[in-house]
Amino acid sequence: MRALGIDLGGTHATCGLVEDRRIIAHETLDTNRAKSLRAVLPNISDALHRLVKDNGLSLQEISGIAVGIACLVDSRTTRVLATHGKYDDAGDIDLGGWSREKFDLPLRIENDARMALLGEYLAGAARGFSDVVMMTLGTGIGGVTMIEGKLLRGKHSQAGCIGGHFPVLFSGRPCSCGGIGCAEAEASGWSLPAVLNDWPGIASSALAKYSNIGFKELFAEAAAGDTIARDVRDRCLKIWAADAVALIHAYDPEILVIGGGIMKSAEVILPAIESHVHRHAWTPWGKVQVRAAELGNNAALLGAVPLLSECMSEETRKVSQSH
Amino acid sequence: MRALGIDLGGTHATCGLVEDRRIIAHETLDTNRAKSLRAVLPNISDALHRLVKDNGLSLQEISGIAVGIACLVDSRTTRVLATHGKYDDAGDIDLGGWSREKFDLPLRIENDARMALLGEYLAGAARGFSDVVMMTLGTGIGGVTMIEGKLLRGKHSQAGCIGGHFPVLFSGRPCSCGGIGCAEAEASGWSLPAVLNDWPGIASSALAKYSNIGFKELFAEAAAGDTIARDVRDRCLKIWAADAVALIHAYDPEILVIGGGIMKSAEVILPAIESHVHRHAWTPWGKVQVRAAELGNNAALLGAVPLLSECMSEETRKVSQSH
């Protein structure tokens, strides 16, 4: 199957032409200054048309368009349910209509972390497994789930999708989601500066010299021997491990795939989470495998084909039942 | 549909004859001193035969036997996966064979908290809802889930079933499950004495006079104005509320049903959890209803009919697919 994929991130939109397990070609658009999705759509449309044409194909040879977006979406209605500061107009845009008008193709929309899980399932770390949890550690924390080969979605498309928002510190920090002490509020890219700011003695740490601090700097200073950096890093590792246990207890996976920007320090993070999970997750049936994601930024685009196949087989099933 | 139900608790086994939404008759056996399930089975068998006969029925008029047990079970193989100190021989007993030999009836086994959810779904607080989370607050904390009208089970029958074991305090107390800082390790009947024992100034509290302390005493002393009792009670309420948020974020339910022995203090617990959930759970689609369980100790027995129907429709589906 051939498909077009759009990965709508916070600062970039990546458009890709995908065939089964392979990205044939892709083009990345800078959307950092774009305030609305509506403003970006014409550029995306141009890029997709170029990808098809430049690769000697016609739209008739494409099965559909899959959009991954960092929002809660209702994949059944292709509607965005809640945004997080970016693309606030997304909920008002009829993307299905846009796709029919510009491409005469069916379009499906899904949360970008769910798309990435589908990609890892098709062509990456989760290949061959039917029950998968994927954590994404970055600016936020993603936690998405596949059970028995199907994405878990639930009543309002929110099940198995916001696993970074399990409270791991019941009287902790307020989270951007409205929660308290969510893993994301305690140990993510956006919450790290606030955590450091409140850390006792932070002024004496090597971390004090950075105006803009992220996990890269934290892990580097911890490795260089700064005590506070080490304490903060170890606290983050414990929080991610606790969130991993919560995800395993919630969804009973065979494998936990961990991805995201922070995994540049995978050599520290992976063994820490794995050893915690193997000691503390309640899995009388055996041990959950813990693996690093393999596809990086390509994961969501590679989720395009499984997402569209899933929708098509769903429609075939409905049609065959109504006959 | 008519069924026999067995609710195997820690100190009692309740046997019931159930017809649709109604318990026709039941008999409770004291199993407090029984060390093994094998030792109890003859009494259970006698009780079930009596229930059928005394109500003017024959075994041919019964559809099957449903067993609820406080263990992890593999409902697909009717096998007990992990016990918790009680009935340690359960994993070695072929209950399906026992049922065929003694009754010539099919038997299904399920975690008792899942059975209780099925009961509340059929005839109690969750009637009319398809997406339900049920918390049980008692000696332990149960957290079970139904999504789109089906119990969530997952790869090893453990998904949607151990919601009392989400870590809500990432560096908290060791839990009986092997985890750290699980809701159950921080605020349940079995962990309360240890929490109190470590509480600063506990010797000066009215709670110090009890040799055997439970939530009944804690809530009474808190209501009577004891400061430490109030602080411990409020900490428990926060933990249960955080666990409720985790369950909602994990499973996306329409309704949260709360049951268990501690709900004798429902007038304090229910508003506290409801107001926390309505303020802090991320549910852009609307508000999760929070309700007290209605069926009490009858819930698991009333789950017998839906459990057996579920299995039968599953078998019908498999048969029709293989033709």
Contacts between the chains, C-beta under 8 A, distances in Angstrom:
chain1	res1	chain2	res2	distance
A	72	B	284	6.3
A	81	B	284	5.5
A	81	B	285	6.6
A	82	B	282	7.9
A	82	B	284	3.9
A	130	B	155	7.1
A	131	B	154	6.3
A	131	B	155	3.9
A	147	B	152	7.5
A	147	B	154	5.3
A	147	B	155	7.3
A	147	B	159	6.3
A	148	B	154	7.5
A	148	B	155	7.2
A	152	B	147	7.5
A	153	B	252	7.8
A	154	B	131	6.3
A	154	B	147	5.3
A	154	B	148	7.5
A	154	B	251	6.1
A	154	B	252	3.4
A	154	B	253	7.7
A	155	B	130	7.1
A	155	B	131	3.9
A	155	B	147	7.3
A	155	B	148	7.1
A	155	B	252	5.3
A	155	B	253	6.8
A	155	B	254	5.8
A	156	B	252	5.4
A	156	B	283	7.4
A	156	B	285	4.2
A	157	B	252	7.5
A	158	B	249	7.7
A	158	B	252	4.1
A	158	B	282	7.8
A	158	B	283	7.3
A	158	B	285	7.4
A	159	B	147	6.3
A	159	B	250	6.9
A	159	B	251	5.2
A	159	B	252	3.7
A	160	B	250	7.4
A	162	B	249	5.1
A	162	B	282	6.5
A	163	B	249	7.5
A	163	B	250	7.3
A	165	B	249	5.0
A	165	B	282	6.0
A	166	B	166	6.0
A	166	B	246	4.5
A	166	B	249	6.0
A	166	B	250	6.9
A	167	B	168	5.7
A	167	B	242	4.2
A	167	B	243	7.9
A	167	B	245	5.7
A	167	B	246	5.7
A	168	B	167	5.7
A	168	B	168	6.9
A	168	B	169	7.7
A	168	B	170	4.5
A	168	B	181	8.0
A	169	B	168	7.6
A	169	B	169	6.4
A	169	B	170	6.1
A	170	B	168	4.5
A	170	B	169	6.1
A	170	B	186	7.9
A	170	B	238	5.4
A	170	B	239	5.3
A	170	B	241	7.8
A	170	B	242	3.8
A	171	B	238	6.1
A	177	B	282	4.1
A	178	B	279	7.2
A	178	B	280	5.6
A	178	B	281	7.4
A	178	B	282	5.5
A	179	B	245	5.9
A	179	B	249	7.6
A	179	B	280	5.0
A	179	B	281	7.1
A	179	B	282	6.2
A	180	B	242	7.1
A	180	B	245	7.8
A	180	B	280	5.6
A	181	B	168	8.0
A	181	B	242	6.9
A	186	B	170	7.9
A	238	B	170	5.3
A	238	B	171	6.1
A	239	B	170	5.3
A	241	B	170	7.8
A	242	B	167	4.2
A	242	B	170	3.8
A	242	B	180	7.1
A	242	B	181	6.9
A	243	B	167	8.0
A	245	B	167	5.7
A	245	B	179	5.8
A	245	B	180	7.8
A	246	B	166	4.4
A	246	B	167	5.8
A	246	B	246	6.5
A	246	B	250	7.9
A	249	B	158	7.7
A	249	B	162	5.1
A	249	B	163	7.6
A	249	B	165	5.0
A	249	B	166	6.0
A	249	B	179	7.5
A	250	B	159	6.9
A	250	B	160	7.4
A	250	B	163	7.3
A	250	B	166	6.9
A	250	B	246	7.9
A	250	B	250	4.4
A	250	B	251	7.7
A	251	B	154	6.1
A	251	B	159	5.1
A	251	B	250	7.6
A	252	B	153	7.8
A	252	B	154	3.4
A	252	B	155	5.3
A	252	B	156	5.4
A	252	B	157	7.5
A	252	B	158	4.1
A	252	B	159	3.7
A	253	B	154	7.7
A	253	B	155	6.8
A	254	B	155	5.8
A	279	B	178	7.2
A	280	B	178	5.6
A	280	B	179	5.0
A	280	B	180	5.6
A	281	B	178	7.4
A	281	B	179	7.1
A	282	B	82	8.0
A	282	B	158	7.9
A	282	B	162	6.5
A	282	B	165	6.1
A	282	B	177	4.1
A	282	B	178	5.5
A	282	B	179	6.2
A	283	B	156	7.4
A	283	B	158	7.3
A	284	B	72	6.3
A	284	B	81	5.5
A	284	B	82	3.9
A	285	B	81	6.7
A	285	B	156	4.2
A	285	B	158	7.4
